């Protein structure tokens, strides 16, 4: 199972980003005279956060693999 502290360390920042992004989208819509409901902005923000987190995961995975590739195969001592 996943450690609850690790899950909380991931969930709290992601939730904060989602809420801030939803609010920013909603305020931007109000400022540009194209208001959308807060629910629609929250859904858009959730999609943006999910794509961003997936991109970050992929970037970290590629970085790990390329670092392993640069080191070369491990040799027995």
N, C-alpha and C positions, 0 to 999 in steps of 0.2 A: 504494500500500500504506500501511498504517497504521504510523506511527512506533513502534518497539518501546518507547521510553521513555514515550510517551503511553499505550500499552496497559498497561504496567506500572503507571503512575500511576493508572489506573482500576481495574485488577484487584486490586492489593494491598489497598486500603481495602475494596473490596466483599467480598473473601475474608475479611478480618478481621471485618467486620460479620456475615457469614454464620456464621463459627465462633462468635463471641460469642453471637449470637442462638440458635444451635442448643444451645449449652451452657446458656444461660439457660432455654430451654424444657424441656430435660431436667431441670435442677435444680428448676424449678418443678413439673414433674410428680412428681418424687420428694417434694418438700415437701408436696404436696397429696395424697399417697398414690394417685396415678393415674399410675404410671410408664409411660412409653412408651420404646421402644427409641431408642437414640441415632440410628440410621438414620432413623427416622420423624421425629424432631425436626429432623434435618439437612434432610430433604425439606421439612418445613413452613417452616423458616427460609429455604431457597432460594426458595420461593414468595413469602414475605414480602419478601425482599430484591429479587426481580425486580419485584414490584408497586411497591415503594418507588422503585426506580430508574426505572421507567417513569413514575411520577407526577412525579418530579423532572425528568425530561427534558421531560415535557409542560408543567410549570410554567415551565421556562426558555424553552421555545418560545413559549408564550403571552405571556410577559413581553417577549420580543424583538419579537414581532409588534405588541403594543400600543405599545411604544416607537416603532416605525417608523410606526405609524398616527398617533401624536400629533405626530410631527415633520412629517408631511404629505409630499406628493410632492416629490421633488428637482427643483429648478429649474435650468435652464442659466444660467451666469453671463454 
